[in-house]
Amino acid sequence: MKQKNIFHSNWITVLLLVIGVIFLSLGIWREEYAIVMSKAINICLECIGIG
């Protein structure tokens, strides 16, 4: 029985995962999470009718 090389068969998945981690780290480093959180809070308050 032939054994499959896991990295060879899933290289596109590994590549996309690495790119995603890089972009996530870049966003945290640039403190963009604070902007996203403030926009999310404003949208939630507008939906409820408070803001």
C-alpha positions in Angstrom: 0.0 0.0 0.0 1.4 3.4 -1.0 1.7 6.0 1.7 0.6 9.5 0.8 2.8 12.5 1.6 0.5 14.7 3.7 2.3 18.0 2.9 2.4 17.2 -0.8 -1.4 16.6 -1.0 -2.4 19.5 1.1 0.1 22.2 0.1 -2.6 24.7 -0.9 -4.3 24.3 2.5 -1.0 24.9 4.3 -0.2 27.9 2.2 -3.6 29.5 2.8 -3.3 28.8 6.5 0.1 30.5 6.7 -1.1 33.5 4.7 -4.1 33.8 7.1 -1.9 33.7 10.2 0.3 36.3 8.7 -2.6 38.7 7.9 -4.1 38.1 11.4 -0.8 38.9 13.0 -0.4 42.0 10.9 -3.8 43.3 11.9 -3.2 42.7 15.6 0.2 44.4 15.3 -1.4 47.5 13.6 -4.1 47.5 16.4 -6.9 47.2 13.9 -8.9 45.0 16.3 -9.9 48.2 18.2 -11.4 49.8 15.1 -13.3 46.6 14.2 -14.6 46.3 17.8 -15.8 49.9 17.9 -17.6 49.4 14.6 -19.2 46.2 15.8 -20.4 47.9 19.0 -21.9 50.8 17.0 -23.8 48.4 14.6 -25.2 46.4 17.5 -26.3 49.5 19.3 -28.0 50.8 16.1 -29.8 47.4 15.7 -31.2 47.6 19.2 -32.2 51.2 18.8 -30.0 52.7 21.5 -27.3 54.3 19.4 
